[in-house]
Amino acid sequence: MKIYISADIEGITGISNWNETSLNHSEYHAFQMQMTKEVASAAKALHEAKVDEIVVRDAHDSARNLIHSELPDYVKLIRGWSGGVNDMMAHLDDTFDGCCFIGYHSPSRSGGNPLSHTLSTDLHHIKINGKVVSEFLLNAYWSQSHHVPVIFVSGDLALTRSIEEENPEIVTYSSFEGIGGSILSNHPNHSLDKISKKVEEAVRKLRADKKQFFLSMPRYFEVEVCFKKHKEAYSASFFPGATQMSMDKVLLKTDKFFEVARFLKFVL
C-alpha cells in the first residue's frame, strides 16, 4: 500500500497568527515543530498499519517547513515548488492508494479559523458551482481525478464539519475551534495521539472499501474567483476561456477538473 500526505500549517494545533506561519519569523519555530510532529504521527501510524510507501508533500508557503530529520526514516519528502499544476499535490498519481491531509484549514472568509483563506490571501473567495470551496475540496477533487481517495484530514473544527457534510466516511480530527480572531485549541500532545489513532482507523477502512471515501464530484465546473483588487480580475480575464463577471470576479466553465486546476495556477 502507498499513501500520500499533503501537509499545511494553518490547521496545525494551536496556531492563531500569521507570524506563526512565516519562515524565519521568531514565532514560527514552535509551529514548524508541531507541524513536523503531526506529520510524523500520521506517518508512524501508516507504517504500523503496514503501509509500504509514504510520500509527504510540504504544501505550505515556502514548501520548506517540515524538518526531514525529525520524520521517520522511511518517509520521502517533497520540498519546494515544482511549478506544476496543483503543486500542493505534486507528484500524486494513480499508483497511490489514498491521501491524508494534515493541518488543513477553513476556506476564505470563514469564521472557523483566524487564518482562513483559499490558496491566496489576495482573494475574497473561490466558488465552484456557486459554493465557496476550501483547499481541502480542491485537493480532494484533484486526488479523486487520479482515482485516489482522501481518507483522513486534520484541521480546524469548521473544516472537519464541512468534510462530514461532503462525506461522513472520511476520517477527521479537529485540532482547534476558531472563534473570531481567537482559537480554542486542544493540547499539542493530545493532537499527536488522536492523529495517530485516527489514521490507523482510516487505513482499516481503506482496506475494507476504498469507494466509501470518494466524494460526489461535479461533472461540470463553473469556477468563480473573486479578487480583492479589481486589476487582478482584469488580468485573470485573459486566461483562455475565462470571462470577467464584474470588476472583481472572473469565471471559467469547463467539464474537466484539470482545466480548473490549470486556471487557478495561472490566475493566482
C-alpha positions in Angstrom: 0.0 0.0 0.0 1.2 3.5 -0.9 -0.1 6.7 0.9 0.4 10.4 0.1 0.4 13.0 2.8 -0.2 16.7 2.0 0.7 19.0 4.9 -0.3 22.6 5.6 0.2 24.7 8.7 -2.9 26.9 9.3 -4.8 23.9 10.7 -1.9 22.7 13.0 -2.7 22.6 16.7 -2.5 26.0 18.5 -1.8 28.2 15.5 -3.6 31.5 15.5 -1.5 34.3 13.9 0.2 34.8 10.6 3.6 35.3 12.3 3.4 31.7 13.4 3.2 30.5 9.8 6.1 32.6 8.4 9.6 31.1 7.7 12.3 32.8 9.8 9.8 34.7 12.0 10.7 34.4 15.7 7.3 32.9 16.5 7.5 30.3 13.7 9.7 27.6 15.0 7.3 26.2 17.6 4.6 25.7 14.9 7.2 24.3 12.4 8.0 21.7 15.0 4.3 20.9 15.7 3.6 20.6 12.0 6.5 18.2 11.7 5.4 16.2 14.8 1.8 15.9 13.5 3.0 14.6 10.1 5.4 12.2 11.9 2.5 10.9 14.0 0.5 10.2 10.8 3.4 8.6 9.1 4.2 6.3 12.1 0.6 5.2 12.2 0.6 4.4 8.5 3.9 2.4 8.9 2.4 0.5 11.9 -0.7 -0.2 9.7 1.7 -1.9 7.2 1.7 0.8 4.6 4.7 0.1 2.4 5.5 3.6 1.0 4.8 7.0 2.4 5.3 10.2 0.4 4.9 13.6 2.2 4.2 16.9 0.4 5.3 20.0 2.3 2.5 22.2 1.0 2.7 25.5 3.0 4.1 28.8 1.8 7.8 28.2 1.0 7.3 24.4 1.0 10.4 24.3 3.2 8.7 23.8 6.6 8.9 20.2 7.6 12.2 19.0 9.2 13.0 15.8 7.4 15.4 14.5 10.0 12.5 14.6 12.6 10.3 12.5 10.3 10.7 8.7 10.3 13.5 7.5 8.0 11.1 5.6 5.7 9.3 8.8 4.7 10.0 10.5 1.4 9.6 14.3 1.4 8.7 16.7 -1.4 10.1 20.2 -0.7 10.0 23.4 -2.7 7.5 24.3 -5.5 7.9 22.4 -8.8 5.8 25.0 -10.8 3.4 22.3 -11.9 -0.4 22.4 -11.8 -1.8 21.9 -8.3 1.6 21.9 -6.6 0.1 21.2 -3.2 -0.4 17.7 -4.6 2.9 17.5 -6.6 3.7 14.0 -8.0 0.4 12.4 -6.9 -0.6 9.8 -9.4 -2.8 6.7 -9.6 -0.2 4.5 -8.0 -1.2 5.8 -4.6 -4.0 4.1 -2.6 -5.1 7.0 -0.5 -4.3 10.5 0.8 -4.1 12.1 4.2 -4.2 15.9 4.7 -2.6 17.3 7.8 -3.0 20.8 9.2 -5.7 21.9 6.6 -7.9 24.9 7.3 -11.3 26.6 6.5 -11.8 28.5 3.2 -11.6 32.2 2.6 -13.8 34.5 4.8 -14.7 31.6 7.1 -15.1 32.2 10.8 -13.8 28.8 11.5 -10.2 29.8 11.5 -8.5 33.2 12.1 -6.2 32.4 9.2 -8.9 31.1 6.8 -8.1 31.5 3.1 -8.1 29.5 -0.1 -4.8 29.3 -2.0 -4.1 33.0 -1.7 -4.8 35.8 0.8 -5.3 38.1 -2.2 -8.8 36.6 -2.8 -12.2 37.0 -1.3 -13.2 33.5 -2.4 -13.2 30.8 -4.9 -16.5 29.2 -5.7 -17.4 26.1 -7.7 -20.9 25.9 -8.9 -21.9 28.7 -6.5 -20.3 27.1 -3.5 -17.2 28.6 -1.6 -14.5 25.9 -1.7 -11.6 25.1 0.5 -8.1 23.9 -0.3 -9.3 20.5 1.1 -12.1 20.3 -1.5 -9.9 21.5 -4.4 -7.1 19.0 -3.5 -9.6 16.2 -2.8 -11.1 16.7 -6.3 -7.6 16.6 -7.8 -6.8 13.4 -5.9 -10.1 11.8 -6.9 -9.4 12.7 -10.6 -6.4 10.4 -10.2 -8.7 7.7 -8.6 -7.1 8.3 -5.2 -9.4 9.0 -2.3 -8.8 11.3 0.7 -9.1 9.0 3.8 -8.1 11.4 6.7 -8.0 15.1 7.3 -6.8 17.1 10.4 -7.5 20.8 10.8 -9.9 23.3 12.4 -13.4 22.3 13.6 -15.3 24.2 10.9 -13.3 22.4 8.2 -13.8 19.0 9.6 -17.6 19.6 10.0 -17.8 20.7 6.3 -16.0 17.5 5.3 -18.5 15.4 7.3 -21.2 17.1 5.2 -19.4 16.2 2.0 -18.7 12.6 3.0 -19.0 11.4 6.7 -16.9 8.3 5.9 -13.7 10.4 5.6 -12.0 10.2 9.0 -11.3 13.6 10.6 -9.6 15.2 13.6 -10.3 18.7 14.8 -7.2 20.3 16.4 -9.0 23.6 17.4 -12.1 25.7 17.1 -11.8 29.2 15.6 -13.8 31.9 17.4 -13.4 35.3 15.7 -9.7 36.2 15.8 -9.0 33.6 18.5 -8.9 29.8 18.8 -9.9 27.2 21.4 -7.2 24.6 21.0 -6.5 21.0 22.1 -3.1 20.3 23.7 -0.4 19.6 21.1 0.3 16.1 22.6 -3.4 15.2 22.6 -3.4 16.0 18.8 -0.4 13.7 18.2 -2.2 10.8 19.9 -5.5 11.4 18.2 -4.0 11.8 14.7 -2.2 8.5 15.1 -5.3 6.7 16.2 -7.5 8.3 13.5 -5.0 7.5 10.7 -4.9 3.9 11.8 -8.7 3.8 11.6 -8.7 5.4 8.2 -6.3 2.7 6.8 -8.5 -0.1 8.2 -11.5 1.5 6.4 -9.5 1.9 3.2 -8.6 -1.8 3.2 -12.2 -2.7 3.7 -13.7 -0.5 1.0 -11.9 2.2 -1.0 -15.0 3.5 -2.7 -16.6 4.7 0.6 -14.2 7.7 0.7 -15.0 9.2 -2.7 -16.8 12.5 -2.9 -19.7 13.3 -5.1 -17.7 15.1 -7.7 -19.4 17.5 -10.1 -19.5 16.6 -13.8 -19.3 20.3 -14.8 -17.5 23.2 -13.1 -18.3 26.9 -13.0 -15.3 28.4 -11.2 -15.7 31.9 -9.8 -12.6 33.7 -8.5 -13.3 37.0 -6.5 -10.2 39.1 -6.1 -9.5 41.8 -3.5 -8.0 44.0 -6.3 -10.0 44.7 -9.4 -6.9 44.9 -11.6 -6.2 41.2 -10.7 -9.6 40.2 -12.0 -9.0 42.2 -15.2 -5.6 40.4 -15.7 -7.1 37.0 -15.0 -9.9 37.5 -17.5 -7.4 37.0 -20.3 -6.9 33.3 -19.4 -8.3 31.3 -22.3 -12.0 30.6 -21.8 -12.3 32.9 -18.8 -14.8 35.8 -18.7 -14.9 38.8 -16.4 -18.2 38.8 -14.4 -17.7 42.1 -12.6 -14.9 44.4 -11.6 -13.5 41.9 -9.2 -14.7 38.5 -10.4 -13.7 36.1 -13.2 -15.5 32.9 -14.3 -14.3 29.7 -16.1 -16.7 27.0 -17.3 -15.3 23.5 -18.0 -16.2 19.8 -17.7 -12.5 18.9 -16.9 -11.1 19.4 -13.4 -7.6 19.6 -14.8 -8.7 22.8 -16.5 -10.0 24.1 -13.2 -6.6 23.5 -11.6 -4.7 25.0 -14.6 -6.9 28.1 -14.4 -6.2 28.6 -10.7 -2.5 28.1 -11.2 -2.2 30.8 -13.8 -4.6 33.4 -12.4 -3.5 33.3 -8.8 
